[in-house]
Amino acid sequence: MQKLKALKTVDQGLVYQHVLKAPGDLPALPDSGETMAIPVMNRREGVMVAIPVGFFPTQVLEEGNAAVHTDMLGPSTQISLPAVIEEEDGSETAAGYDVDVLLVDFSLGILDNLRLYDPVTEEEGIHSFCQGSPEIYPAPQQLLEASTQHWRRN
């Protein structure tokens, strides 16, 4: 529960990119097994996280859509959102194009697989919203709006 309270989410007005390492029992497509991730909102039993499309195989996502709330990977949905570029000073600039995003409802167990992204120390190979450009991610306000709609449906 402490990790959940410490997690910075978009619905709190905070955008922190994280790195999600695929849990051992969930296969991931990139060799690194890691992807950029943005925690969007949390709930008592879990957290909704935005990740780039293409990290989890389709079969894993289909199983997640049929999961019960105690499973690690729950329902997900794919959307396209305007992209922003995070500048060196932390400000965001519209990129002028959209990125594909997968909104995933994870159980609290996923918190052990999330770490803050550090652009100085992270190695290459992390799956990102725009390959090769981890500073590009979905626009936070649109991400929050889309996530809220998705969460209400599930």
Secondary structure, DSSP 8 states (H G I E B T S, - for coil): -HHHHH---GGGT----EEEE--TTS--SSTT-EEEEEEEEEETTEEEEEEETTSS-HHHHHHHHT--TTSSEEEEEEEEEEEEEE-TTS-EEEEEEEEEEEEEEEEGGGGGGEEE--TTT--S--B-SSTT-TTEEE-HHHHHHHHHHHHHH-
